[in-house]
Amino acid sequence: VHLATDDGKITMGTWESTPYAEELSCPDFFEYATILKGKVALTNPDGTTDVFEAGDSYILPVGWQGRFEIVETLRKLYVITAT
């Protein structure tokens, strides 16, 4: 499921993925997510890691950079706002 405003500045939906990891950069968008199932680890530039599981929510602010690692198959509800 994926919905977007007419101007494309706000998108929302659900997303699911099996485990993987990547370096992620949010130079021009903000993301809010609620974990529906699974587990994700977000490693910040300072080396600290935050782990989120079903029922948890997180925010990636504009400019966030770090490691995005799906530890267990993840399903999330997300809202992304472009700047």
N, C-alpha and C positions, 0 to 999 in steps of 0.2 A: 504494500500500500504506500502510495506517495502522493502528496498534495502540495501544491505551490500557489502562491499569490500570482496574480496576473503579471506583475513586474518581475517575478522570480526572486525577490529579495528574501522571502520566507518560504522554507520548505519543511515539511514534516511527514512522518510516516513511520513504518516499522522496517527494521533491517535485521537480517540474520546471517551469521557466518560461522564457519568452523574455525578451529584454532589457527592462528597465524600471528605474525608480528611485523610492524613497519615503523619507520620514522615518520611522524606526522607533524605537519605545520599548518597552523590556522592563521595565515597572514591577514585575511580579509573576511573572516566569518567567525561567528560565535555559535557554539553548539550546547544545547541542553539535552540530556538523555536520561531515561529511566530504564534500568535493566529489568527485562521481563523474565529472562532465564539465562543461566550461564555465569561467566566470570570474565572480567576484563581488568588488566593491570595497566595503569598510566604512570609512566616514569617521567618525572619533571626534569628540566634542565639541570637542577641542582642535585640530581641523583636520587631524590626521594621518590618512592613508589606508593601510589594509592590503588587499592584493590576494591572493585565494586562488584556486588553480586545481586541476584534477583531481589527486587524491592528497593535497591539503592538508586540514587540519582547522582549525576555529576554535571559540571559545567566546564567546557573548554572555552576560556575567554579569547577574544581577538588577540592574536599574537602568540598564542600558546604553541610551544614546540616540545616534542618529546617522543617517547616510545609508546606506541599503542599496541598492546599484546592481548589477544583473545586467548585466555587460558583454558576455558571450557566453551563449547559451542554457545554462542551468544545470540540473543534476540533482544532488541532494544526498540523503544519508542524514542524518536528524536525530533528536535526542532532546530533548524539551522537558520540563522539570520545573517545575510550578507551585509557588509558595511558599504 
